[in-house]
């Protein structure tokens, strides 16, 4: 009888974890998205009040989500560049589903009756109670912006496989962030922020996000190179 036949049949079996870094990138992508959705509840103003012909140039108005949200586009660029449109789309859909779950959870927790000794219901509603609107705006903007970002990057790569990476990253960012920022700002704060202040909010958010991605482009280059290096499927004959 062979050694294999003598082996116990009740040994535990486990699925093999896939090689590569796709799962890690998707996890970070979704985490940064959720953190940004909650942080976006707070509007932030930088600088004194300055109006020019009735248009408010200052203060610069943005929201707390601006701290991390641009990084989701960097992860989106990595996903599209390395794994193609299908790989990026799968991550975008996962992020969409997780964000919906978070919004529904905050909503249900908010309407649940508070304990007698817990006196923070108003504070909870003021912050997390506003999240469903933020998440709805974020979902629409994010879904349109990320899909456009991935679509443009992949199309540019397909048309010019030997073209420069920076042009793909910049071109996709300009299109994706324009759709994302405009949709999010109007839906999330339309009626709360109006007129020139709303235009200020949209322009500042768009320019800021694009500049962050441009400044971090050397980091994006290195991350893409590192992911490609450790992605076995790219090195198979």
Buried (B, 14 or more C-beta within 10 A) or exposed (E): EEEEEEEEEEEEEEEEEEEBBBEEBBEBBBBBBBBBBBBBBEBBBEEEEEEEEEEBEBBBBBBBBBBBBBBBBBBBBBBBBBBBBEBBBBBBEBBBEBBBEBBEEBBEEBEEEEEEEEEEBEEBEEBBBBBBBBBBBBBBBBBBBBBBBBBBBBBBBEEEEEEEBEEBBBBBBBBBBBBBBBBBBBBBBEEEBEEBBBBBBBBBBBEBBBEBBBEBBEEBEEBBEEBBEEBEEEEEE
